[in-house]
Amino acid sequence: MIIALFADIEAAQSIASRLEGRGHGCILATDSIPGESDCVIAVGDKARPLVDAAEEAGLPVLRLPSAKHIETAVEAAAWGLGLADERYIEAARSDARVKRLEDIRVKMAEQRVMELGAANELLQKQAENLREAMGKLDGANRQLVEELNLASELQKSLLPRSYPSDAPLEFAHKFIPLNSIGGDFFDVLRLDEKNLALVIADVSGHGVGPALVTAMFKSAFDLESKTTHSPAALMASLNAELGNILTTGHYVTAFAAIIDIESLEMRYCSAGHPNQLLVRANGSSEELATMGFFLGMMQGVDYEEKSVTLAQGDTLVLFTDGVFESPDTADKPFGREGILRSIAARPGAGPVELSDGVLSDLLAWTEGTEASDDVTMLLAQVIESL
């Protein structure tokens, strides 16, 4: 225990010697209370102001009256700080420390309240800023949705609204973009009294960029198909045109066919597109495969052209890779086998029923999986012979 002594030199030295013998530490104090003091011993009344200050600070104080005999004072001091009062002094010291800790806690709590108030004010300002930002974001999002809906309607307007009614062919299609707009495209054009052009295309990627490329593709296809009735020459022209336009890294796969509606001869060409299918009236099938590179990536590419003669009841099945590559839960693709299986299960069906059936079987096949690509089909069935 550290004891502060307020006494004259002679009395202080005698008391200190006695107390230090009992294991206490003593500090001779003059005009102030040492900060490390645990208690105070005051001899006489001359240190009265400091004694009052010690009591106000919560330190235990032992007062000794002025003694004629130092030994009496020393004995009283020794007894006063002996075992009889040790617990009292320790308790008093603990109470003082508790009071000091409480004062510190109060001050810390007050400081914390101030800090929390400032933090709350800052949070309120940030919340208001966030509400303003969310309002702006919500407005921008609504505008974006409106623009995407408009873009979707514009893209649909690029697709055929009707099909030629004076040709010996019946058509049906399915167009399901992955998002509101997609990168798939198909069209049927009457070139002249004798020839009919069919095309299906798939732009790399998804979203707004590929959708814009489909608009470019349609414009180029409409223009170039007027100058040639050769699918290979048409693909070469489209490749050159798109190669000059596309600077974004996008490319296009496509399959084009030109049908002579009198002879039912069909000439066709593929530019990196999956092999398309021709299902004969008797249920047999053929893959329509030719050599040719993607459109818009490399200039000066040659494209192979082949021909086949159609007959009544034959069905031309054009599709993008979102159909035959769609997997089941075991990651097995629907494949051309799935398309042919769907068609074989509906003998004698027209193109509308067949397209509905293929789509229904595709959805059943991919149940439990997440769609990852646009789904597009164009079916053309010969309904009479000329």
Secondary structure, DSSP 8 states (H G I E B T S, - for coil): -EEEEES-HHHHHHHHHHHHHTT-EEEE-SSS--TT-SEEEEESSTTHHHHHHHHHTT--EEEE---SSHHHHHHHHHHHTSHHHHHHHHHHHHHHHHHHHHHHHHHHHHHHHHHHHHHHHHHHHHHHHHHHHHHHHHHHHHHHHHHHHHHHHHHHHHS-SS--SSSSEEEEEEEE-SSSS-SEEEEEEE-SSSEEEEEEEEESS-SHHHHHHHHHHHHHHHHHTTT---HHHHHHHHHHHHHHH--SS--EEEEEEEEETTT-EEEEEEEB---EEEE-TTS-EEEE------BTS-TT-----EEEE--TT-EEEEE-HHHHT-B-TTS-B-HHHHHHHHHHTSTT--HHHHHHHHHHHHHHHTTTS---S-EEEEEEEE----
